Amino acid sequence: MHFKLRQLSHALAVWRHRSFRRAAAEQNLSQPALSRSIHNLEESLGVLLFDRQATEVTPTAFGDALLRRAETIVTEAA
């Protein structure tokens, strides 16, 4: 399992906004770049972090647990 702090920040933005588009804007990234970052994070973890629906993005059970821990990791790293 290998991931970067930046990827956790991207995932947290998606979690907060429930939208890849709004999260990308917050992170000053294109939406495709943010999507690749999340995809690479999911690949390295071997699980999906988000259920992607037409109107909203919601965390999976694993995603919710990881993102709650990621908040602490990102805060402590700052």
Beta strands, then each sheet from edge to edge (+ up, - down):
strand 1: 50-52
strand 2: 57-59
sheet 1: 1+ 2-
end
